[in-house]
Amino acid sequence: MSASVRVSTHLHSYTGGESTVEAEGSTLAELMADLDRRFPGLRFRVIDEQDHIRPHINVFVRRALVRDLKSPISPGDDVLILGALSGG
């Protein structure tokens, strides 16, 4: 069983316009690797070169904000990837 991943609008160009996709992995890192296999370039928009979640990205697993790629993912979990809004 996989996790349901919702992505914010600015990432839809990587998911073929889809706002919700399925991915597999027992950790957030594995889930992101699976997403990148299916949607090349998506991981780079979320994870930086040092394997950290980019500062302007918020990832929620089961409605809890996570910042660690080692965070566990269980089958059926809801994952939300949001780009932070800014302005002035």
PyMOL Python script that loads the backbone (N, CA, C, O; Angstrom):
from pymol import cmd

cmd.read_pdbstr("""\
ATOM      1  N   MET A   1       0.847  -1.183   0.000  1.00  0.00           N
ATOM      2  CA  MET A   1       0.000   0.000   0.000  1.00  0.00           C
ATOM      3  C   MET A   1       0.887   1.239   0.000  1.00  0.00           C
ATOM      4  O   MET A   1       1.980   1.227   0.567  1.00  0.00           O
ATOM      5  N   SER A   2       0.429   2.275  -0.618  1.00  0.00           N
ATOM      6  CA  SER A   2       1.222   3.483  -0.760  1.00  0.00           C
ATOM      7  C   SER A   2       0.630   4.631   0.053  1.00  0.00           C
ATOM      8  O   SER A   2      -0.453   4.518   0.626  1.00  0.00           O
ATOM      9  N   ALA A   3       1.361   5.723   0.084  1.00  0.00           N
ATOM     10  CA  ALA A   3       0.899   6.941   0.736  1.00  0.00           C
ATOM     11  C   ALA A   3       0.330   7.881  -0.320  1.00  0.00           C
ATOM     12  O   ALA A   3       0.770   7.882  -1.469  1.00  0.00           O
ATOM     13  N   SER A   4      -0.635   8.663   0.078  1.00  0.00           N
ATOM     14  CA  SER A   4      -1.211   9.675  -0.790  1.00  0.00           C
ATOM     15  C   SER A   4      -0.435  10.967  -0.569  1.00  0.00           C
ATOM     16  O   SER A   4      -0.303  11.433   0.563  1.00  0.00           O
ATOM     17  N   VAL A   5       0.076  11.542  -1.652  1.00  0.00           N
ATOM     18  CA  VAL A   5       0.900  12.743  -1.565  1.00  0.00           C
ATOM     19  C   VAL A   5       0.206  13.874  -2.314  1.00  0.00           C
ATOM     20  O   VAL A   5      -0.030  13.783  -3.518  1.00  0.00           O
ATOM     21  N   ARG A   6      -0.112  14.927  -1.595  1.00  0.00           N
ATOM     22  CA  ARG A   6      -0.687  16.117  -2.222  1.00  0.00           C
ATOM     23  C   ARG A   6       0.428  17.145  -2.374  1.00  0.00           C
ATOM     24  O   ARG A   6       1.200  17.377  -1.444  1.00  0.00           O
ATOM     25  N   VAL A   7       0.507  17.749  -3.539  1.00  0.00           N
ATOM     26  CA  VAL A   7       1.552  18.731  -3.804  1.00  0.00           C
ATOM     27  C   VAL A   7       0.913  20.081  -4.118  1.00  0.00           C
ATOM     28  O   VAL A   7      -0.157  20.159  -4.720  1.00  0.00           O
ATOM     29  N   SER A   8       1.598  21.138  -3.695  1.00  0.00           N
ATOM     30  CA  SER A   8       1.070  22.473  -3.956  1.00  0.00           C
ATOM     31  C   SER A   8       1.155  22.802  -5.441  1.00  0.00           C
ATOM     32  O   SER A   8       1.881  22.159  -6.198  1.00  0.00           O
ATOM     33  N   THR A   9       0.419  23.788  -5.825  1.00  0.00           N
ATOM     34  CA  THR A   9       0.256  24.155  -7.232  1.00  0.00           C
ATOM     35  C   THR A   9       1.582  24.382  -7.947  1.00  0.00           C
ATOM     36  O   THR A   9       1.724  24.010  -9.112  1.00  0.00           O
ATOM     37  N   HIS A  10       2.545  24.982  -7.276  1.00  0.00           N
ATOM     38  CA  HIS A  10       3.811  25.289  -7.961  1.00  0.00           C
ATOM     39  C   HIS A  10       4.594  24.036  -8.355  1.00  0.00           C
ATOM     40  O   HIS A  10       5.563  24.132  -9.108  1.00  0.00           O
ATOM     41  N   LEU A  11       4.193  22.871  -7.862  1.00  0.00           N
ATOM     42  CA  LEU A  11       4.852  21.604  -8.212  1.00  0.00           C
ATOM     43  C   LEU A  11       4.061  20.784  -9.226  1.00  0.00           C
ATOM     44  O   LEU A  11       4.522  19.726  -9.653  1.00  0.00           O
ATOM     45  N   HIS A  12       2.897  21.248  -9.611  1.00  0.00           N
ATOM     46  CA  HIS A  12       2.050  20.477 -10.537  1.00  0.00           C
ATOM     47  C   HIS A  12       2.707  20.246 -11.892  1.00  0.00           C
ATOM     48  O   HIS A  12       2.390  19.268 -12.568  1.00  0.00           O
ATOM     49  N   SER A  13       3.608  21.119 -12.296  1.00  0.00           N
ATOM     50  CA  SER A  13       4.277  20.916 -13.588  1.00  0.00           C
ATOM     51  C   SER A  13       5.145  19.656 -13.567  1.00  0.00           C
ATOM     52  O   SER A  13       5.443  19.098 -14.623  1.00  0.00           O
ATOM     53  N   TYR A  14       5.552  19.204 -12.383  1.00  0.00           N
ATOM     54  CA  TYR A  14       6.359  17.983 -12.265  1.00  0.00           C
ATOM     55  C   TYR A  14       5.494  16.731 -12.182  1.00  0.00           C
ATOM     56  O   TYR A  14       5.964  15.633 -12.478  1.00  0.00           O
ATOM     57  N   THR A  15       4.235  16.888 -11.781  1.00  0.00           N
ATOM     58  CA  THR A  15       3.350  15.733 -11.619  1.00  0.00           C
ATOM     59  C   THR A  15       2.333  15.629 -12.747  1.00  0.00           C
ATOM     60  O   THR A  15       1.297  14.982 -12.593  1.00  0.00           O
ATOM     61  N   GLY A  16       2.621  16.260 -13.870  1.00  0.00           N
ATOM     62  CA  GLY A  16       1.701  16.200 -14.999  1.00  0.00           C
ATOM     63  C   GLY A  16       0.379  16.878 -14.716  1.00  0.00           C
ATOM     64  O   GLY A  16      -0.650  16.500 -15.275  1.00  0.00           O
ATOM     65  N   GLY A  17       0.401  17.890 -13.839  1.00  0.00           N
ATOM     66  CA  GLY A  17      -0.813  18.618 -13.519  1.00  0.00           C
ATOM     67  C   GLY A  17      -1.621  18.025 -12.383  1.00  0.00           C
ATOM     68  O   GLY A  17      -2.637  18.592 -11.978  1.00  0.00           O
ATOM     69  N   GLU A  18      -1.183  16.898 -11.869  1.00  0.00           N
ATOM     70  CA  GLU A  18      -1.913  16.228 -10.789  1.00  0.00           C
ATOM     71  C   GLU A  18      -1.635  16.902  -9.446  1.00  0.00           C
ATOM     72  O   GLU A  18      -0.495  17.261  -9.155  1.00  0.00           O
ATOM     73  N   SER A  19      -2.674  17.073  -8.630  1.00  0.00           N
ATOM     74  CA  SER A  19      -2.487  17.638  -7.301  1.00  0.00           C
ATOM     75  C   SER A  19      -2.266  16.554  -6.246  1.00  0.00           C
ATOM     76  O   SER A  19      -1.721  16.831  -5.178  1.00  0.00           O
ATOM     77  N   THR A  20      -2.684  15.330  -6.536  1.00  0.00           N
ATOM     78  CA  THR A  20      -2.491  14.206  -5.615  1.00  0.00           C
ATOM     79  C   THR A  20      -1.931  13.024  -6.389  1.00  0.00           C
ATOM     80  O   THR A  20      -2.456  12.646  -7.436  1.00  0.00           O
ATOM     81  N   VAL A  21      -0.859  12.447  -5.860  1.00  0.00           N
ATOM     82  CA  VAL A  21      -0.229  11.271  -6.470  1.00  0.00           C
ATOM     83  C   VAL A  21       0.032  10.247  -5.376  1.00  0.00           C
ATOM     84  O   VAL A  21      -0.040  10.561  -4.188  1.00  0.00           O
ATOM     85  N   GLU A  22       0.328   9.049  -5.775  1.00  0.00           N
ATOM     86  CA  GLU A  22       0.667   7.979  -4.834  1.00  0.00           C
ATOM     87  C   GLU A  22       2.169   7.734  -4.880  1.00  0.00           C
ATOM     88  O   GLU A  22       2.795   7.866  -5.931  1.00  0.00           O
ATOM     89  N   ALA A  23       2.743   7.376  -3.733  1.00  0.00           N
ATOM     90  CA  ALA A  23       4.169   7.050  -3.671  1.00  0.00           C
ATOM     91  C   ALA A  23       4.386   6.048  -2.557  1.00  0.00           C
ATOM     92  O   ALA A  23       3.579   5.925  -1.635  1.00  0.00           O
ATOM     93  N   GLU A  24       5.511   5.325  -2.665  1.00  0.00           N
ATOM     94  CA  GLU A  24       5.840   4.309  -1.669  1.00  0.00           C
ATOM     95  C   GLU A  24       7.157   4.621  -1.012  1.00  0.00           C
ATOM     96  O   GLU A  24       8.037   5.242  -1.609  1.00  0.00           O
ATOM     97  N   GLY A  25       7.287   4.182   0.237  1.00  0.00           N
ATOM     98  CA  GLY A  25       8.511   4.345   0.995  1.00  0.00           C
ATOM     99  C   GLY A  25       8.207   4.265   2.475  1.00  0.00           C
ATOM    100  O   GLY A  25       7.128   4.664   2.916  1.00  0.00           O
ATOM    101  N   SER A  26       9.152   3.752   3.243  1.00  0.00           N
ATOM    102  CA  SER A  26       8.942   3.642   4.689  1.00  0.00           C
ATOM    103  C   SER A  26       9.462   4.866   5.436  1.00  0.00           C
ATOM    104  O   SER A  26       9.222   5.017   6.634  1.00  0.00           O
ATOM    105  N   THR A  27      10.177   5.743   4.722  1.00  0.00           N
ATOM    106  CA  THR A  27      10.627   7.013   5.286  1.00  0.00           C
ATOM    107  C   THR A  27      10.331   8.115   4.271  1.00  0.00           C
ATOM    108  O   THR A  27      10.042   7.846   3.105  1.00  0.00           O
ATOM    109  N   LEU A  28      10.409   9.345   4.736  1.00  0.00           N
ATOM    110  CA  LEU A  28      10.199  10.450   3.814  1.00  0.00           C
ATOM    111  C   LEU A  28      11.241  10.440   2.706  1.00  0.00           C
ATOM    112  O   LEU A  28      10.923  10.771   1.563  1.00  0.00           O
ATOM    113  N   ALA A  29      12.477  10.069   3.019  1.00  0.00           N
ATOM    114  CA  ALA A  29      13.532  10.002   2.003  1.00  0.00           C
ATOM    115  C   ALA A  29      13.177   8.985   0.917  1.00  0.00           C
ATOM    116  O   ALA A  29      13.334   9.268  -0.271  1.00  0.00           O
ATOM    117  N   GLU A  30      12.703   7.812   1.313  1.00  0.00           N
ATOM    118  CA  GLU A  30      12.315   6.782   0.342  1.00  0.00           C
ATOM    119  C   GLU A  30      11.112   7.229  -0.473  1.00  0.00           C
ATOM    120  O   GLU A  30      11.041   6.973  -1.675  1.00  0.00           O
ATOM    121  N   LEU A  31      10.171   7.894   0.175  1.00  0.00           N
ATOM    122  CA  LEU A  31       8.996   8.399  -0.521  1.00  0.00           C
ATOM    123  C   LEU A  31       9.404   9.420  -1.577  1.00  0.00           C
ATOM    124  O   LEU A  31       8.897   9.390  -2.699  1.00  0.00           O
ATOM    125  N   MET A  32      10.327  10.333  -1.221  1.00  0.00           N
ATOM    126  CA  MET A  32      10.788  11.336  -2.171  1.00  0.00           C
ATOM    127  C   MET A  32      11.563  10.698  -3.320  1.00  0.00           C
ATOM    128  O   MET A  32      11.467  11.157  -4.459  1.00  0.00           O
ATOM    129  N   ALA A  33      12.324   9.654  -3.038  1.00  0.00           N
ATOM    130  CA  ALA A  33      13.051   8.948  -4.100  1.00  0.00           C
ATOM    131  C   ALA A  33      12.061   8.288  -5.064  1.00  0.00           C
ATOM    132  O   ALA A  33      12.266   8.316  -6.278  1.00  0.00           O
ATOM    133  N   ASP A  34      11.000   7.702  -4.533  1.00  0.00           N
ATOM    134  CA  ASP A  34       9.982   7.090  -5.388  1.00  0.00           C
ATOM    135  C   ASP A  34       9.287   8.153  -6.234  1.00  0.00           C
ATOM    136  O   ASP A  34       9.045   7.943  -7.422  1.00  0.00           O
ATOM    137  N   LEU A  35       8.969   9.283  -5.627  1.00  0.00           N
ATOM    138  CA  LEU A  35       8.359  10.370  -6.389  1.00  0.00           C
ATOM    139  C   LEU A  35       9.276  10.846  -7.504  1.00  0.00           C
ATOM    140  O   LEU A  35       8.817  11.134  -8.609  1.00  0.00           O
ATOM    141  N   ASP A  36      10.576  10.930  -7.217  1.00  0.00           N
ATOM    142  CA  ASP A  36      11.513  11.411  -8.228  1.00  0.00           C
ATOM    143  C   ASP A  36      11.683  10.421  -9.377  1.00  0.00           C
ATOM    144  O   ASP A  36      11.926  10.828 -10.514  1.00  0.00           O
ATOM    145  N   ARG A  37      11.557   9.131  -9.093  1.00  0.00           N
ATOM    146  CA  ARG A  37      11.603   8.131 -10.167  1.00  0.00           C
ATOM    147  C   ARG A  37      10.414   8.318 -11.105  1.00  0.00           C
ATOM    148  O   ARG A  37      10.544   8.204 -12.324  1.00  0.00           O
ATOM    149  N   ARG A  38       9.270   8.602 -10.525  1.00  0.00           N
ATOM    150  CA  ARG A  38       8.052   8.748 -11.320  1.00  0.00           C
ATOM    151  C   ARG A  38       7.885  10.143 -11.902  1.00  0.00           C
ATOM    152  O   ARG A  38       7.307  10.313 -12.976  1.00  0.00           O
ATOM    153  N   PHE A  39       8.398  11.147 -11.181  1.00  0.00           N
ATOM    154  CA  PHE A  39       8.244  12.546 -11.591  1.00  0.00           C
ATOM    155  C   PHE A  39       9.603  13.232 -11.492  1.00  0.00           C
ATOM    156  O   PHE A  39       9.863  13.957 -10.531  1.00  0.00           O
ATOM    157  N   PRO A  40      10.472  13.007 -12.480  1.00  0.00           N
ATOM    158  CA  PRO A  40      11.838  13.547 -12.435  1.00  0.00           C
ATOM    159  C   PRO A  40      11.856  15.061 -12.180  1.00  0.00           C
ATOM    160  O   PRO A  40      11.093  15.823 -12.774  1.00  0.00           O
ATOM    161  N   GLY A  41      12.744  15.457 -11.286  1.00  0.00           N
ATOM    162  CA  GLY A  41      12.910  16.867 -10.950  1.00  0.00           C
ATOM    163  C   GLY A  41      12.138  17.310  -9.723  1.00  0.00           C
ATOM    164  O   GLY A  41      12.452  18.346  -9.137  1.00  0.00           O
ATOM    165  N   LEU A  42      11.134  16.544  -9.325  1.00  0.00           N
ATOM    166  CA  LEU A  42      10.312  16.934  -8.176  1.00  0.00           C
ATOM    167  C   LEU A  42      11.141  16.969  -6.888  1.00  0.00           C
ATOM    168  O   LEU A  42      11.035  17.912  -6.105  1.00  0.00           O
ATOM    169  N   ARG A  43      11.954  15.950  -6.675  1.00  0.00           N
ATOM    170  CA  ARG A  43      12.741  15.873  -5.445  1.00  0.00           C
ATOM    171  C   ARG A  43      13.645  17.088  -5.301  1.00  0.00           C
ATOM    172  O   ARG A  43      13.763  17.640  -4.207  1.00  0.00           O
ATOM    173  N   PHE A  44      14.286  17.517  -6.387  1.00  0.00           N
ATOM    174  CA  PHE A  44      15.201  18.659  -6.320  1.00  0.00           C
ATOM    175  C   PHE A  44      14.480  19.936  -5.913  1.00  0.00           C
ATOM    176  O   PHE A  44      15.096  20.820  -5.318  1.00  0.00           O
ATOM    177  N   ARG A  45      13.217  20.054  -6.211  1.00  0.00           N
ATOM    178  CA  ARG A  45      12.455  21.239  -5.819  1.00  0.00           C
ATOM    179  C   ARG A  45      12.096  21.216  -4.332  1.00  0.00           C
ATOM    180  O   ARG A  45      11.772  22.252  -3.751  1.00  0.00           O
ATOM    181  N   VAL A  46      12.156  20.035  -3.724  1.00  0.00           N
ATOM    182  CA  VAL A  46      11.782  19.875  -2.310  1.00  0.00           C
ATOM    183  C   VAL A  46      13.011  19.680  -1.424  1.00  0.00           C
ATOM    184  O   VAL A  46      13.045  20.173  -0.296  1.00  0.00           O
ATOM    185  N   ILE A  47      14.016  18.966  -1.924  1.00  0.00           N
ATOM    186  CA  ILE A  47      15.201  18.592  -1.149  1.00  0.00           C
ATOM    187  C   ILE A  47      16.431  19.250  -1.766  1.00  0.00           C
ATOM    188  O   ILE A  47      16.606  19.236  -2.984  1.00  0.00           O
ATOM    189  N   ASP A  48      17.290  19.831  -0.911  1.00  0.00           N
ATOM    190  CA  ASP A  48      18.480  20.505  -1.441  1.00  0.00           C
ATOM    191  C   ASP A  48      19.646  19.528  -1.620  1.00  0.00           C
ATOM    192  O   ASP A  48      19.507  18.327  -1.390  1.00  0.00           O
ATOM    193  N   GLU A  49      20.790  20.062  -2.031  1.00  0.00           N
ATOM    194  CA  GLU A  49      21.969  19.241  -2.315  1.00  0.00           C
ATOM    195  C   GLU A  49      22.569  18.601  -1.065  1.00  0.00           C
ATOM    196  O   GLU A  49      23.347  17.654  -1.179  1.00  0.00           O
ATOM    197  N   GLN A  50      22.229  19.092   0.109  1.00  0.00           N
ATOM    198  CA  GLN A  50      22.712  18.516   1.371  1.00  0.00           C
ATOM    199  C   GLN A  50      21.696  17.552   1.986  1.00  0.00           C
ATOM    200  O   GLN A  50      21.811  17.183   3.154  1.00  0.00           O
ATOM    201  N   ASP A  51      20.718  17.154   1.205  1.00  0.00           N
ATOM    202  CA  ASP A  51      19.646  16.257   1.657  1.00  0.00           C
ATOM    203  C   ASP A  51      18.846  16.819   2.826  1.00  0.00           C
ATOM    204  O   ASP A  51      18.543  16.107   3.783  1.00  0.00           O
ATOM    205  N   HIS A  52      18.509  18.095   2.740  1.00  0.00           N
ATOM    206  CA  HIS A  52      17.629  18.750   3.702  1.00  0.00           C
ATOM    207  C   HIS A  52      16.411  19.274   2.955  1.00  0.00           C
ATOM    208  O   HIS A  52      16.497  19.642   1.783  1.00  0.00           O
ATOM    209  N   ILE A  53      15.283  19.302   3.641  1.00  0.00           N
ATOM    210  CA  ILE A  53      14.089  19.909   3.056  1.00  0.00           C
ATOM    211  C   ILE A  53      14.375  21.403   2.898  1.00  0.00           C
ATOM    212  O   ILE A  53      14.825  22.067   3.832  1.00  0.00           O
ATOM    213  N   ARG A  54      14.109  21.907   1.717  1.00  0.00           N
ATOM    214  CA  ARG A  54      14.381  23.323   1.448  1.00  0.00           C
ATOM    215  C   ARG A  54      13.615  24.214   2.438  1.00  0.00           C
ATOM    216  O   ARG A  54      12.496  23.883   2.830  1.00  0.00           O
ATOM    217  N   PRO A  55      14.214  25.341   2.840  1.00  0.00           N
ATOM    218  CA  PRO A  55      13.591  26.210   3.850  1.00  0.00           C
ATOM    219  C   PRO A  55      12.201  26.725   3.470  1.00  0.00           C
ATOM    220  O   PRO A  55      11.368  26.954   4.346  1.00  0.00           O
ATOM    221  N   HIS A  56      11.948  26.906   2.187  1.00  0.00           N
ATOM    222  CA  HIS A  56      10.653  27.439   1.761  1.00  0.00           C
ATOM    223  C   HIS A  56       9.606  26.349   1.503  1.00  0.00           C
ATOM    224  O   HIS A  56       8.513  26.633   1.013  1.00  0.00           O
ATOM    225  N   ILE A  57       9.950  25.104   1.838  1.00  0.00           N
ATOM    226  CA  ILE A  57       9.032  23.974   1.656  1.00  0.00           C
ATOM    227  C   ILE A  57       8.616  23.444   3.028  1.00  0.00           C
ATOM    228  O   ILE A  57       9.448  23.281   3.921  1.00  0.00           O
ATOM    229  N   ASN A  58       7.332  23.181   3.181  1.00  0.00           N
ATOM    230  CA  ASN A  58       6.813  22.537   4.386  1.00  0.00           C
ATOM    231  C   ASN A  58       6.235  21.194   3.993  1.00  0.00           C
ATOM    232  O   ASN A  58       5.460  21.090   3.042  1.00  0.00           O
ATOM    233  N   VAL A  59       6.622  20.156   4.740  1.00  0.00           N
ATOM    234  CA  VAL A  59       6.113  18.810   4.503  1.00  0.00           C
ATOM    235  C   VAL A  59       5.356  18.368   5.753  1.00  0.00           C
ATOM    236  O   VAL A  59       5.872  18.433   6.869  1.00  0.00           O
ATOM    237  N   PHE A  60       4.133  17.922   5.539  1.00  0.00           N
ATOM    238  CA  PHE A  60       3.298  17.441   6.629  1.00  0.00           C
ATOM    239  C   PHE A  60       3.017  15.957   6.407  1.00  0.00           C
ATOM    240  O   PHE A  60       2.659  15.540   5.306  1.00  0.00           O
ATOM    241  N   VAL A  61       3.182  15.176   7.453  1.00  0.00           N
ATOM    242  CA  VAL A  61       2.852  13.751   7.437  1.00  0.00           C
ATOM    243  C   VAL A  61       1.834  13.545   8.546  1.00  0.00           C
ATOM    244  O   VAL A  61       2.105  13.845   9.709  1.00  0.00           O
ATOM    245  N   ARG A  62       0.672  13.037   8.189  1.00  0.00           N
ATOM    246  CA  ARG A  62      -0.416  12.876   9.150  1.00  0.00           C
ATOM    247  C   ARG A  62      -0.698  14.199   9.879  1.00  0.00           C
ATOM    248  O   ARG A  62      -0.932  14.219  11.087  1.00  0.00           O
ATOM    249  N   ARG A  63      -0.669  15.295   9.123  1.00  0.00           N
ATOM    250  CA  ARG A  63      -0.967  16.653   9.600  1.00  0.00           C
ATOM    251  C   ARG A  63       0.083  17.229  10.543  1.00  0.00           C
ATOM    252  O   ARG A  63      -0.126  18.300  11.112  1.00  0.00           O
ATOM    253  N   ALA A  64       1.205  16.539  10.717  1.00  0.00           N
ATOM    254  CA  ALA A  64       2.294  17.046  11.562  1.00  0.00           C
ATOM    255  C   ALA A  64       3.437  17.520  10.658  1.00  0.00           C
ATOM    256  O   ALA A  64       3.841  16.814   9.734  1.00  0.00           O
ATOM    257  N   LEU A  65       3.946  18.709  10.933  1.00  0.00           N
ATOM    258  CA  LEU A  65       5.072  19.242  10.181  1.00  0.00           C
ATOM    259  C   LEU A  65       6.311  18.401  10.460  1.00  0.00           C
ATOM    260  O   LEU A  65       6.647  18.149  11.617  1.00  0.00           O
ATOM    261  N   VAL A  66       6.990  17.965   9.400  1.00  0.00           N
ATOM    262  CA  VAL A  66       8.237  17.212   9.547  1.00  0.00           C
ATOM    263  C   VAL A  66       9.343  17.921   8.786  1.00  0.00           C
ATOM    264  O   VAL A  66       9.104  18.518   7.737  1.00  0.00           O
ATOM    265  N   ARG A  67      10.558  17.851   9.322  1.00  0.00           N
ATOM    266  CA  ARG A  67      11.719  18.465   8.677  1.00  0.00           C
ATOM    267  C   ARG A  67      12.832  17.447   8.458  1.00  0.00           C
ATOM    268  O   ARG A  67      13.882  17.783   7.911  1.00  0.00           O
ATOM    269  N   ASP A  68      12.610  16.211   8.880  1.00  0.00           N
ATOM    270  CA  ASP A  68      13.637  15.173   8.834  1.00  0.00           C
ATOM    271  C   ASP A  68      13.273  14.128   7.782  1.00  0.00           C
ATOM    272  O   ASP A  68      12.177  13.567   7.807  1.00  0.00           O
ATOM    273  N   LEU A  69      14.194  13.873   6.864  1.00  0.00           N
ATOM    274  CA  LEU A  69      13.938  12.871   5.824  1.00  0.00           C
ATOM    275  C   LEU A  69      13.849  11.454   6.383  1.00  0.00           C
ATOM    276  O   LEU A  69      13.389  10.545   5.692  1.00  0.00           O
ATOM    277  N   LYS A  70      14.282  11.260   7.620  1.00  0.00           N
ATOM    278  CA  LYS A  70      14.177   9.944   8.260  1.00  0.00           C
ATOM    279  C   LYS A  70      12.799   9.710   8.879  1.00  0.00           C
ATOM    280  O   LYS A  70      12.539   8.639   9.426  1.00  0.00           O
ATOM    281  N   SER A  71      11.925  10.697   8.796  1.00  0.00           N
ATOM    282  CA  SER A  71      10.576  10.562   9.361  1.00  0.00           C
ATOM    283  C   SER A  71       9.874   9.362   8.744  1.00  0.00           C
ATOM    284  O   SER A  71       9.902   9.182   7.527  1.00  0.00           O
ATOM    285  N   PRO A  72       9.238   8.531   9.588  1.00  0.00           N
ATOM    286  CA  PRO A  72       8.584   7.325   9.072  1.00  0.00           C
ATOM    287  C   PRO A  72       7.309   7.653   8.298  1.00  0.00           C
ATOM    288  O   PRO A  72       6.583   8.595   8.615  1.00  0.00           O
ATOM    289  N   ILE A  73       7.069   6.850   7.286  1.00  0.00           N
ATOM    290  CA  ILE A  73       5.845   6.908   6.485  1.00  0.00           C
ATOM    291  C   ILE A  73       5.203   5.533   6.573  1.00  0.00           C
ATOM    292  O   ILE A  73       5.857   4.516   6.341  1.00  0.00           O
ATOM    293  N   SER A  74       3.923   5.509   6.906  1.00  0.00           N
ATOM    294  CA  SER A  74       3.186   4.248   6.981  1.00  0.00           C
ATOM    295  C   SER A  74       2.234   4.143   5.796  1.00  0.00           C
ATOM    296  O   SER A  74       1.782   5.159   5.269  1.00  0.00           O
ATOM    297  N   PRO A  75       1.929   2.915   5.374  1.00  0.00           N
ATOM    298  CA  PRO A  75       0.963   2.749   4.280  1.00  0.00           C
ATOM    299  C   PRO A  75      -0.339   3.471   4.613  1.00  0.00           C
ATOM    300  O   PRO A  75      -0.861   3.362   5.722  1.00  0.00           O
ATOM    301  N   GLY A  76      -0.843   4.199   3.646  1.00  0.00           N
ATOM    302  CA  GLY A  76      -2.096   4.921   3.832  1.00  0.00           C
ATOM    303  C   GLY A  76      -1.935   6.320   4.419  1.00  0.00           C
ATOM    304  O   GLY A  76      -2.917   7.050   4.552  1.00  0.00           O
ATOM    305  N   ASP A  77      -0.709   6.702   4.772  1.00  0.00           N
ATOM    306  CA  ASP A  77      -0.493   8.047   5.309  1.00  0.00           C
ATOM    307  C   ASP A  77      -0.817   9.109   4.275  1.00  0.00           C
ATOM    308  O   ASP A  77      -0.690   8.892   3.070  1.00  0.00           O
ATOM    309  N   ASP A  78      -1.237  10.255   4.774  1.00  0.00           N
ATOM    310  CA  ASP A  78      -1.415  11.431   3.928  1.00  0.00           C
ATOM    311  C   ASP A  78      -0.191  12.312   4.095  1.00  0.00           C
ATOM    312  O   ASP A  78       0.201  12.644   5.214  1.00  0.00           O
ATOM    313  N   VAL A  79       0.412  12.690   2.973  1.00  0.00           N
ATOM    314  CA  VAL A  79       1.586  13.561   2.965  1.00  0.00           C
ATOM    315  C   VAL A  79       1.227  14.790   2.152  1.00  0.00           C
ATOM    316  O   VAL A  79       0.649  14.686   1.070  1.00  0.00           O
ATOM    317  N   LEU A  80       1.570  15.945   2.675  1.00  0.00           N
ATOM    318  CA  LEU A  80       1.293  17.206   2.001  1.00  0.00           C
ATOM    319  C   LEU A  80       2.601  17.963   1.833  1.00  0.00           C
ATOM    320  O   LEU A  80       3.321  18.184   2.807  1.00  0.00           O
ATOM    321  N   ILE A  81       2.914  18.363   0.605  1.00  0.00           N
ATOM    322  CA  ILE A  81       4.105  19.138   0.313  1.00  0.00           C
ATOM    323  C   ILE A  81       3.655  20.526  -0.138  1.00  0.00           C
ATOM    324  O   ILE A  81       3.016  20.680  -1.179  1.00  0.00           O
ATOM    325  N   LEU A  82       4.003  21.531   0.666  1.00  0.00           N
ATOM    326  CA  LEU A  82       3.572  22.899   0.406  1.00  0.00           C
ATOM    327  C   LEU A  82       4.755  23.832   0.253  1.00  0.00           C
ATOM    328  O   LEU A  82       5.741  23.728   0.981  1.00  0.00           O
ATOM    329  N   GLY A  83       4.654  24.725  -0.678  1.00  0.00           N
ATOM    330  CA  GLY A  83       5.617  25.812  -0.797  1.00  0.00           C
ATOM    331  C   GLY A  83       5.165  26.954   0.082  1.00  0.00           C
ATOM    332  O   GLY A  83       3.993  27.329   0.061  1.00  0.00           O
ATOM    333  N   ALA A  84       6.082  27.512   0.857  1.00  0.00           N
ATOM    334  CA  ALA A  84       5.737  28.628   1.726  1.00  0.00           C
ATOM    335  C   ALA A  84       5.438  29.862   0.874  1.00  0.00           C
ATOM    336  O   ALA A  84       6.056  30.073  -0.170  1.00  0.00           O
ATOM    337  N   LEU A  85       4.503  30.654   1.323  1.00  0.00           N
ATOM    338  CA  LEU A  85       4.164  31.900   0.650  1.00  0.00           C
ATOM    339  C   LEU A  85       4.964  33.037   1.270  1.00  0.00           C
ATOM    340  O   LEU A  85       5.193  33.062   2.480  1.00  0.00           O
ATOM    341  N   SER A  86       5.378  33.960   0.445  1.00  0.00           N
ATOM    342  CA  SER A  86       6.071  35.130   0.955  1.00  0.00           C
ATOM    343  C   SER A  86       5.664  36.341   0.138  1.00  0.00           C
ATOM    344  O   SER A  86       5.063  36.225  -0.930  1.00  0.00           O
ATOM    345  N   GLY A  87       5.991  37.449   0.642  1.00  0.00           N
ATOM    346  CA  GLY A  87       5.644  38.664  -0.073  1.00  0.00           C
ATOM    347  C   GLY A  87       6.087  39.869   0.724  1.00  0.00           C
ATOM    348  O   GLY A  87       6.699  39.747   1.785  1.00  0.00           O
ATOM    349  N   GLY A  88       5.781  40.978   0.219  1.00  0.00           N
ATOM    350  CA  GLY A  88       6.201  42.169   0.940  1.00  0.00           C
ATOM    351  C   GLY A  88       5.370  43.349   0.553  1.00  0.00           C
ATOM    352  O   GLY A  88       5.583  44.449   1.064  1.00  0.00           O
TER     353      GLY A  88
END
""", "prot")
cmd.dss("prot")
cmd.show_as("cartoon", "prot")
cmd.util.cbc("prot")
cmd.orient("prot")
